Amino acid sequence: MTTQEPNAAGPEPRPAAARFIFLLNCVYVAALTAVLVCGTAYSVEQLARHNVLVPADKNGTPIDMVDFLHFYQAGQLVIDPATRDRVYDPEIQLAWQRAYLKPGSIDKAFYIQYMPFVFPLMVPIGLLPAEAAFLLWTALSLIAGLVGILLLNSLVRRSYRQLAAFAIAMLVSLPTFVGFLKGQLALALFLIFSIYWWGLRTGRDFPAGIALCLSTVKPHYTLFVFVPALLERRWKLLAVAACFEVALLGLAGFTIGWANVVNYPAILMSIEASKSVIGVNPAKQVCLRAVLNQFMLPEPALRLSMAIMIVGWIGAFLLWRQALRWQANGRPDSDRALSWCMALTVLICLVVSPHTHLYDWTSLALVAWLTLPALSLSALAEEGPLALRIWTGILLLYPLLSWLAFLGGAALRTDVPWATLSQLLLHLVLLVSGAIYWLALWRRRRLETIH
């Protein structure tokens, strides 16, 4: 091993271009930090005014409910013996919500359509006062996001400075911010995907299996992320996931009744296209179903979006089959191909799934971590195919672009939900650019094999 003599004059100065990029990165992260501080201050102020869980109008009359109350209500419905076996009954949910909203009112149930096992798991939350439960929920969400980043960092190493900047960027992006305000599962889902990918790549089948099981809180995503485990024949992982799933459904059966477990698929399908409840909001979802909903009635739009989801699943299956073949052939860049495959799978499932809300796009952080060559604006200046540069630019600037797309769409003020569709357009451009880049890689490797 050789060592270099220290420079007596001190470190050499940075080239002008490098100094400019460094300064630009600092300004960008500082701006994101300022937005994060302002958003946190606003949230604390709203919580102090008791205006977070049930936003009120200027007269103080409750007018809305945040999504967190779904989870809080789920726990309370299980605690009460009179409602325990009727948790999916719209009238039961409506009665609880009317009682909670007093003196406000609500005409239709803000419907809870989560998997049956969610109800018993929310009992500890339901035992607390609502605002204390929300604070605990928010703290756990923040911890989940940070743990997810640390797990990904064990696979793709970044500097501590980049890690901190990435955490700030993820928290500032619109999907994460909305997830915090609504008290949603956005960061928990990001952690679940991160644990699954970490376990899949490091051979830890037990935690990966548990993560795959927990991903069924949104089963339309599980259909996609379990594909690599299936193609790799990770039977232990799949067995762990199946055993824990049976255990969770058993817990649900013994608490809310087996009828709710068995009939859940039919309940879900009837509610997804129903106009008798609120909360599904297909026109405001950030997926292809939102576009279909502009031209079709809710029920045929749902059916067509499910058909599109099947086509997307086939695409993800073919992606993984090809990437695993590259790995089996011992190609030196197969690890990078697998990371890209996971990133594209997450993107595909979010775009084509029939129930994807804006906060679910928090998992785009996994996509960025796995595929960006550097967490620095310097990556924007790197040479490469146009599709890759578009991909890199959107992911690096996503905290800013997500807000601009939303605010720009909302400013149009028409009957068309442009605030939602503009977000979808941004994600579609990202998906198309990633798909074009992947096809270019596939074509190049195919030509290398032929020659």
C-alpha positions in Angstrom: 0.0 0.0 0.0 1.3 3.4 -0.9 0.5 6.7 0.8 0.5 10.2 -0.6 2.4 13.0 1.1 0.0 15.6 2.4 0.0 18.9 0.4 1.7 21.5 2.5 -0.3 24.2 0.8 -3.6 22.5 1.8 -6.1 20.9 -0.5 -6.2 21.9 -4.1 -9.0 24.3 -5.0 -12.0 22.9 -6.7 -12.4 23.5 -10.4 -14.8 26.3 -11.2 -17.5 23.9 -12.6 -17.3 21.7 -9.5 -17.5 24.6 -7.2 -20.6 25.9 -9.0 -22.3 22.4 -8.8 -21.4 22.2 -5.1 -23.0 25.6 -4.5 -26.0 24.7 -6.6 -26.5 21.6 -4.5 -26.3 23.6 -1.3 -28.8 26.1 -2.5 -31.2 23.4 -3.6 -31.0 21.5 -0.3 -31.3 24.7 1.7 -34.4 25.6 -0.3 -35.9 22.2 0.4 -35.0 22.5 4.1 -36.8 25.9 4.2 -39.9 24.4 2.7 -39.7 21.5 5.2 -39.4 23.9 8.1 -42.4 26.0 6.9 -44.5 22.9 6.3 -43.7 21.6 9.8 -44.5 24.9 11.4 -47.8 25.1 9.5 -48.7 21.5 10.6 -47.9 22.3 14.2 -50.0 25.4 14.1 -53.0 23.5 12.7 -52.6 20.8 15.3 -52.5 23.5 18.1 -55.8 24.9 16.7 -57.3 21.4 16.7 -57.7 21.8 12.9 -55.8 18.8 11.6 -58.0 15.7 12.1 -61.2 17.5 11.3 -60.6 20.7 9.3 -63.2 23.4 9.9 -64.6 26.3 7.9 -64.2 29.9 9.0 -67.1 29.5 11.5 -65.4 26.6 13.1 -67.8 24.0 11.8 -66.2 20.7 10.9 -66.2 20.1 7.2 -63.8 17.2 6.5 -62.0 14.2 8.0 -58.4 13.2 7.4 -57.5 9.7 6.3 -55.9 8.9 9.7 -59.4 8.7 11.2 -59.9 5.6 9.1 -57.3 3.8 11.1 -58.4 5.4 14.4 -62.0 4.4 13.7 -61.0 0.9 12.6 -59.5 0.3 16.1 -62.5 1.8 17.9 -65.0 -0.3 15.9 -63.2 -3.4 17.0 -63.1 -2.3 20.6 -66.9 -1.8 20.7 -68.6 -5.3 20.8 -71.7 -3.8 19.2 -69.8 -2.9 16.0 -67.0 -5.5 15.9 -68.6 -7.8 13.4 -70.1 -5.1 11.2 -67.0 -3.0 10.5 -67.6 -3.0 6.7 -71.3 -1.9 7.1 -71.5 1.7 5.6 -74.3 2.6 8.1 -72.1 1.6 11.1 -69.2 3.6 9.7 -71.4 6.6 9.0 -72.9 6.5 12.5 -69.4 6.6 14.1 -68.3 9.4 11.9 -71.4 11.5 12.6 -70.8 11.1 16.3 -67.1 12.1 15.9 -67.9 15.1 13.7 -70.5 16.8 15.9 -71.5 19.6 15.6 -70.6 18.9 11.9 -72.4 16.4 9.8 -71.7 14.0 6.9 -74.2 12.5 4.4 -72.2 9.6 3.2 -69.8 7.3 5.0 -66.1 8.1 4.5 -65.6 4.4 3.8 -62.9 2.2 5.3 -62.0 -0.5 2.7 -58.7 -1.7 4.1 -57.9 -5.4 4.4 -59.6 -7.2 7.3 -56.4 -7.6 9.4 -56.0 -3.8 9.5 -58.9 -3.5 12.0 -57.5 -5.6 14.9 -54.0 -4.1 14.3 -55.4 -0.6 14.9 -56.8 -1.4 18.4 -53.7 0.1 20.2 -54.3 3.3 18.2 -58.0 3.3 19.0 -57.3 3.2 22.7 -55.6 6.6 22.7 -57.1 10.0 22.4 -57.4 10.9 18.7 -54.8 13.7 18.6 -52.3 11.8 20.8 -52.7 8.8 18.4 -52.1 11.1 15.4 -48.9 12.4 16.9 -47.7 8.8 17.6 -48.7 7.8 14.1 -46.7 10.7 12.6 -43.6 9.9 14.7 -43.8 6.2 13.6 -44.2 7.3 10.0 -41.1 9.4 10.2 -39.1 6.6 11.8 -40.3 4.2 9.1 -39.0 6.5 6.3 -35.6 6.9 7.9 -35.2 3.2 8.6 -36.2 2.5 4.9 -33.4 4.9 3.7 -30.8 3.2 6.0 -31.8 -0.2 4.7 -31.4 1.0 1.1 -28.1 2.6 2.0 -26.8 -0.8 3.0 -27.3 -1.9 -0.6 -26.3 1.2 -2.5 -23.9 3.2 -0.4 -24.1 6.9 -0.3 -22.3 9.5 1.7 -23.9 10.8 4.9 -24.3 14.2 3.3 -26.2 12.6 0.4 -28.2 10.5 2.8 -29.3 13.6 4.7 -30.1 15.5 1.6 -32.1 12.6 0.2 -34.2 12.3 3.4 -35.0 16.0 3.2 -35.9 15.8 -0.5 -38.2 12.8 0.2 -40.0 14.6 3.1 -40.5 17.7 1.1 -41.9 16.0 -2.0 -45.6 16.5 -2.4 -46.7 12.8 -2.0 -44.9 12.5 1.3 -46.1 15.9 2.5 -49.7 14.9 1.7 -49.2 11.6 3.3 -48.2 13.3 6.6 -51.1 15.7 6.5 -53.6 12.9 5.9 -52.0 10.5 8.3 -51.6 7.9 5.6 -49.5 4.8 5.2 -47.1 6.3 2.7 -43.9 6.0 4.6 -44.9 2.6 6.0 -45.4 1.3 2.5 -42.0 2.7 1.5 -40.4 0.9 4.5 -42.2 -2.3 3.5 -40.9 -2.2 0.0 -37.4 -1.3 1.2 -37.3 -4.3 3.7 -38.6 -6.6 0.9 -35.9 -5.5 -1.6 -33.2 -5.5 1.1 -34.2 -9.1 2.1 -34.5 -10.2 -1.5 -31.0 -9.0 -2.4 -29.2 -10.1 0.8 -30.9 -13.6 1.1 -32.8 -12.7 4.2 -36.0 -14.6 3.4 -37.7 -14.2 6.8 -37.9 -10.3 6.9 -38.5 -10.2 3.2 -41.4 -12.6 3.6 -42.9 -10.6 6.5 -42.6 -7.4 4.3 -44.3 -9.2 1.4 -47.1 -10.2 3.8 -47.5 -6.7 5.1 -47.6 -5.3 1.6 -51.0 -6.9 1.3 -52.4 -3.9 3.2 -52.6 -2.8 -0.4 -52.9 -6.1 -2.3 -52.9 -4.6 -5.8 -49.2 -3.7 -5.1 -48.3 -7.1 -3.7 -49.3 -8.7 -7.1 -46.3 -6.8 -8.6 -43.6 -6.9 -6.0 -43.9 -10.7 -5.4 -42.9 -11.4 -9.0 -39.1 -11.6 -8.4 -39.5 -13.9 -5.4 -41.7 -16.2 -7.6 -39.3 -16.2 -10.6 -36.3 -16.8 -8.3 -38.1 -19.6 -6.7 -37.6 -18.2 -3.2 -40.0 -20.7 -1.7 -39.0 -20.0 1.9 -39.7 -16.3 1.4 -43.1 -17.1 -0.1 -43.9 -19.6 2.6 -43.1 -17.1 5.3 -45.3 -14.5 3.6 -48.1 -17.1 3.3 -47.9 -18.2 6.9 -48.0 -14.7 8.3 -50.8 -13.8 5.9 -52.8 -16.7 7.2 -52.0 -15.6 10.8 -53.2 -12.1 10.1 -56.4 -13.2 8.4 -57.0 -15.6 11.4 -56.6 -12.7 13.8 -59.1 -10.8 11.7 -61.5 -13.7 11.6 -61.4 -14.2 15.4 -62.0 -10.4 16.0 -64.3 -9.0 13.3 -65.8 -12.3 12.2 -65.1 -14.8 9.4 -67.9 -13.4 7.2 -66.0 -10.1 6.9 -62.8 -12.0 5.9 -64.4 -14.3 3.4 -66.6 -11.6 1.8 -63.9 -9.0 1.6 -63.2 -9.3 -2.1 -66.9 -8.8 -3.0 -67.1 -5.9 -0.5 -64.1 -4.2 -2.1 -65.4 -4.5 -5.6 -68.8 -3.2 -4.8 -67.4 -0.2 -2.9 -64.8 0.7 -5.5 -67.5 1.6 -8.1 -70.1 2.8 -5.6 -71.5 6.3 -5.4 -73.2 5.7 -2.0 -70.0 6.3 -0.1 -67.1 8.8 -0.2 -63.3 8.3 0.0 -62.6 6.2 -3.1 -62.3 9.3 -5.4 -61.3 7.5 -8.6 -61.1 10.9 -10.5 -58.5 12.1 -8.0 -56.3 9.1 -8.0 -52.9 9.4 -9.7 -53.1 6.4 -12.0 -54.5 5.5 -15.4 -57.9 4.9 -13.8 -58.2 8.7 -13.3 -58.0 9.2 -17.0 -60.5 6.4 -17.8 -62.9 8.0 -15.3 -63.0 11.2 -17.4 -64.6 9.3 -20.3 -66.4 6.3 -18.7 -68.8 5.5 -15.9 -67.1 4.3 -12.7 -67.9 0.6 -13.0 -66.6 0.1 -16.6 -63.6 2.3 -15.8 -62.8 0.1 -12.9 -63.0 -3.1 -15.0 -60.9 -1.6 -17.8 -58.3 -0.4 -15.3 -58.1 -3.9 -13.8 -57.5 -5.3 -17.3 -54.7 -2.7 -17.8 -53.3 -3.8 -14.5 -53.0 -7.4 -15.8 -51.2 -6.2 -18.9 -48.8 -4.2 -16.6 -48.2 -7.3 -14.5 -47.3 -9.3 -17.6 -44.8 -6.5 -18.5 -43.3 -6.6 -15.0 -43.0 -10.4 -15.3 -41.2 -10.2 -18.6 -38.8 -7.5 -17.2 -37.8 -9.8 -14.3 -37.5 -12.9 -16.4 -35.0 -11.1 -18.7 -33.1 -9.5 -15.8 -32.7 -12.8 -14.0 -31.5 -14.4 -17.2 -28.7 -11.8 -17.3 -27.8 -12.6 -13.7 -27.8 -16.3 -14.5 -25.4 -15.7 -17.4 -23.0 -14.0 -15.1 -23.1 -10.6 -16.7 -21.1 -8.1 -14.6 -23.8 -5.5 -14.6 -26.7 -7.8 -13.6 -27.0 -6.2 -10.1 -27.6 -2.9 -11.8 -30.2 -4.5 -14.1 -32.0 -6.0 -11.1 -32.1 -2.6 -9.4 -33.6 -1.0 -12.5 -36.1 -3.9 -12.8 -37.3 -3.3 -9.2 -37.6 0.5 -9.9 -39.6 -0.1 -13.1 -41.8 -2.6 -11.3 -42.7 0.0 -8.6 -43.4 2.6 -11.3 -45.6 0.2 -13.4 -47.6 -0.9 -10.4 -48.3 2.6 -9.2 -49.4 3.8 -12.7 -51.6 0.8 -13.7 -53.0 -0.2 -10.4 -56.7 0.7 -10.1 -56.3 2.4 -6.7 -53.2 4.7 -6.5 -53.5 8.0 -4.6 -50.9 10.8 -4.6 -49.4 9.8 -1.3 -48.6 6.3 -2.6 -46.0 7.9 -4.8 -43.8 8.4 -1.8 -42.4 5.0 -2.8 -40.8 6.8 -5.8 -38.0 7.4 -3.3 -37.1 3.7 -3.7 -36.9 4.2 -7.5 -34.6 7.2 -7.1 -32.2 5.5 -4.6 -31.8 2.4 -6.8 -31.2 4.1 -10.1 -29.7 7.5 -9.7 -25.9 7.4 -10.3 -25.4 10.2 -7.8 -27.7 12.2 -5.5 -26.3 15.4 -6.8 -27.4 17.9 -9.4 -24.1 17.2 -11.2 -25.8 14.1 -12.6 -27.9 16.4 -14.8 -24.8 17.3 -16.7 -23.6 13.7 -17.3 -23.6 12.4 -20.9 -25.9 9.6 -21.8 -29.0 8.6 -23.7 -31.8 11.2 -23.7 -34.2 8.8 -22.0 -31.7 8.4 -19.1 -31.2 12.1 -18.8 -34.9 12.7 -18.6 -35.2 10.0 -16.0 -32.4 11.5 -13.9 -33.7 15.0 -14.2 -37.2 14.1 -13.1 -36.0 12.1 -10.1 -33.5 14.7 -8.9 -35.9 17.6 -9.3 -39.0 15.7 -8.2 -39.5 17.5 -4.9 -39.8 20.7 -6.9 -41.6 19.2 -10.0 -44.3 17.5 -7.9 -45.4 20.8 -6.4 -45.2 22.7 -9.7 -47.3 20.0 -11.4 -49.9 20.1 -8.7 -50.1 23.9 -8.3 -50.1 24.4 -12.1 -52.9 21.9 -12.6 -54.9 23.4 -9.7 -54.6 26.9 -11.1 -56.6 25.9 -14.2 -59.9 25.7 -12.1 -62.0 23.6 -14.5 -64.2 20.6 -13.9 -61.3 18.4 -15.1 -59.0 17.5 -12.1 -55.9 18.9 -13.7 -54.0 18.9 -10.4 -54.3 15.1 -10.5 -53.8 14.6 -14.2 -50.7 16.8 -14.2 -49.1 14.6 -11.5 -50.0 11.5 -13.6 -48.4 13.0 -16.7 -45.2 13.7 -14.8 -45.1 10.0 -13.7 -46.0 8.7 -17.1 -43.0 10.7 -18.6 -40.8 9.1 -16.0 -42.1 5.6 -16.8 -41.8 6.0 -20.5 -38.2 7.3 -20.3 -37.3 4.4 -18.0 -38.9 1.9 -20.3 -37.1 3.3 -23.4 -33.8 3.2 -21.5 -34.4 -0.4 -20.5 -35.3 -1.5 -24.0 -32.1 0.1 -25.2 -30.1 -1.9 -22.7 -32.0 -5.1 -23.7 -31.3 -4.5 -27.4 -27.6 -3.8 -26.7 -27.2 -7.0 -24.6 -29.0 -9.0 -27.3 -26.7 -7.8 -30.0 -23.7 -8.6 -27.7 -25.0 -12.1 -27.3 -25.5 -12.6 -31.1 -22.0 -11.3 -31.9 
